[in-house]
Amino acid sequence: MLKCQCKVLWFFDFLSKKWVLLIIKWIWEWASTFTDVKKYLGWVNAKIISERLTELENENFIKREITSTKPIKIRYTLTEKGISLSKEIENIDKWVQKWQ
């Protein structure tokens, strides 16, 4: 039981990092480049956005693809794991709307 609780606590700790949920939401709604995410979160430091994108990629919530166009762009999309999480976030949003 303790091992399970540790995973759940890690998960909520990870999701509670600043901007993680907004980045996931934005990428869910739009396939995004770094520039797109930066425009969406214009008040957030670019270094923090970059760190969060790297963390989300390392945890397999998003994938990073380099386009073959010129100039080269890096596009972020949700993985299957990220899509699954986005659906759960939508359910939580519906719950909040109903009970808040």
Helices and strands as residue ranges (DSSP letters): H 2-15, H 20-29, E 32-33, H 34-40, H 46-58, E 62-66, E 74-78, H 80-99
